[in-house]
Structures are given as C-alpha cells and as structure tokens.
Amino acid sequence: MAINLEDYQELIDSLSPELQESLHSAWLEAAKVFSARGLDNYLKSAAALKTLGKGDELIATWIDHAPLVAKEIGEDIIPDLVQTALELASKTSGAVIELVLSTAPTAANRLGDETLFRAYLQFVNN
C-alpha cells in the first residue's frame, strides 16, 4: 500500500508554508527509505513534535533528518528517536532537541546498529 502525501492534507495544512515546502522536498527521499508504516510514523511524529510548540525549526530538522537515520539503521528506530525528542522537551530547549535530531544521522552512521543507537538515545535522555 503506497502512501501519498496528499493523504495527510490535514497535517500539511497545519504546517507553515516553509514547513510544507520542506516536507514536499523531503518526501521523495522519505518514500524511498520508509515503508508505508514508516511514512505514517514519520508524518505522525512531525505532528507530535509540532504540538510541543518549540518552533518550526524543530519540525524542519525532523523532516530533513529522520529519513537519514532510517536509511542508516532502519525505520524501526524512528519511534525511539521521536520519543526521545518528546521526552527532552520537558528538560531542555527546542534548540537542543534540534541539535540531537540533526546529529542523529551521524550517530546512526557511526554506531551502525539499532541497539547501539537506542543506547545512545537513552544516554542523551539521562
């Protein structure tokens, strides 16, 4: 089952024009990396991050970097990544969460393993 971005029009409409453009730009690559379930998680995670009210840059960082993490170690880690970001929201600023998300592809690449990356996320969150 293929997922079209237009299937999430309500989510898209809730985003700023800049974020809509970012999402449209990232969609082709995301569709290559994620399964239908993974794309659904990716978009719902963006919506969850939006509810934090930490600014558009945080969501833009998610849109750009989550597919890169999935490409490195698989899409099954994406719920853990967004959960870490959501948990960090009560502890730190949006800028710090952006840094965690923007460096996640590098960490995933260097660790090269879902289990090690999950341990890294636990370390970051403590």
C-alpha positions as CSV (number, residue, x, y, z in Angstrom):
1,M,0.0,0.0,0.0
2,A,1.5,3.3,-1.1
3,I,1.1,6.4,1.0
4,N,0.6,9.7,-0.8
5,L,1.5,12.9,1.0
6,E,-1.9,14.2,0.0
7,D,-3.5,11.6,2.3
8,Y,-2.2,13.7,5.1
9,Q,-3.7,17.0,3.9
10,E,-4.9,18.0,7.4
11,L,-1.4,17.6,8.8
12,I,0.1,19.5,5.8
13,D,-2.4,22.3,6.2
14,S,-1.4,22.7,9.9
15,L,2.2,23.4,8.9
16,S,3.6,26.8,7.9
17,P,4.3,27.3,4.2
18,E,8.0,26.9,4.8
19,L,7.5,23.5,6.5
20,Q,5.1,22.4,3.8
21,E,7.8,23.2,1.2
22,S,10.4,21.2,3.3
23,L,8.1,18.3,3.6
24,H,7.3,18.3,-0.2
25,S,11.1,18.5,-0.9
26,A,11.9,15.6,1.5
27,W,9.0,13.4,0.5
28,L,10.6,11.6,-2.4
29,E,13.6,10.6,-0.4
30,A,11.5,9.6,2.6
31,A,9.3,7.5,0.3
32,K,12.4,5.6,-0.8
33,V,13.6,4.9,2.7
34,F,10.4,4.2,4.6
35,S,7.7,1.6,4.2
36,A,4.1,2.7,4.2
37,R,4.0,2.2,8.0
38,G,7.3,4.0,8.3
39,L,5.9,7.0,6.4
40,D,2.9,7.1,8.6
41,N,5.1,7.1,11.7
42,Y,7.3,9.8,10.1
43,L,4.4,12.1,9.5
44,K,2.6,11.5,12.8
45,S,5.9,12.1,14.5
46,A,6.2,15.5,12.8
47,A,2.7,16.3,14.0
48,A,3.6,15.2,17.6
49,L,6.7,17.5,17.6
50,K,4.5,20.4,16.4
51,T,2.4,20.0,19.5
52,L,5.4,20.9,21.6
53,G,5.3,24.5,20.5
54,K,9.1,24.6,20.2
55,G,9.1,26.3,16.8
56,D,9.2,25.4,13.1
57,E,13.0,24.7,13.1
58,L,12.5,21.6,15.2
59,I,9.9,20.2,12.8
60,A,12.1,21.1,9.8
61,T,15.0,19.3,11.4
62,W,12.8,16.2,11.9
63,I,11.6,16.3,8.3
64,D,15.1,16.6,7.0
65,H,17.0,14.2,9.3
66,A,14.7,11.4,10.3
67,P,14.8,9.7,6.8
68,L,18.6,9.8,7.0
69,V,18.6,7.9,10.3
70,A,16.2,5.4,8.8
71,K,18.5,5.0,5.9
72,E,21.5,4.3,8.1
73,I,20.0,1.8,10.6
74,G,16.3,1.1,9.6
75,E,13.0,2.7,10.2
76,D,12.2,0.7,13.4
77,I,14.3,3.2,15.4
78,I,12.2,6.2,14.3
79,P,9.6,5.8,17.1
80,D,12.5,5.7,19.7
81,L,14.0,8.9,18.1
82,V,10.8,10.9,18.3
83,Q,10.1,9.6,21.8
84,T,13.5,10.8,22.9
85,A,12.8,14.2,21.4
86,L,9.4,14.4,23.1
87,E,10.9,13.5,26.4
88,L,13.6,16.0,26.1
89,A,11.0,18.8,25.6
90,S,10.4,19.0,29.3
91,K,14.1,19.1,30.1
92,T,15.6,21.5,27.5
93,S,15.0,24.0,24.8
94,G,13.9,23.3,21.2
95,A,17.4,24.3,20.0
96,V,19.0,21.5,22.0
97,I,16.4,19.0,20.6
98,E,17.2,20.3,17.1
99,L,20.9,19.5,17.7
100,V,20.1,16.0,18.9
101,L,17.9,15.4,15.8
102,S,20.4,17.0,13.4
103,T,23.3,14.9,14.7
104,A,21.3,11.7,14.8
105,P,22.2,10.6,11.3
106,T,25.9,10.9,12.1
107,A,25.5,8.9,15.3
108,A,23.5,6.3,13.5
109,N,26.1,6.0,10.8
110,R,29.0,5.7,13.3
111,L,27.2,3.3,15.6
112,G,25.8,1.3,12.7
113,D,23.4,-0.7,14.8
114,E,19.9,-0.1,16.1
115,T,20.7,-1.5,19.6
116,L,23.7,0.8,20.0
117,F,21.8,3.8,18.7
118,R,19.0,3.0,21.1
119,A,21.5,3.0,24.0
120,Y,22.9,6.3,22.6
121,L,19.3,7.8,22.8
122,Q,19.0,6.6,26.4
123,F,22.3,8.2,27.2
124,V,21.2,11.5,25.7
125,N,17.9,11.4,27.6
126,N,19.5,10.9,31.0
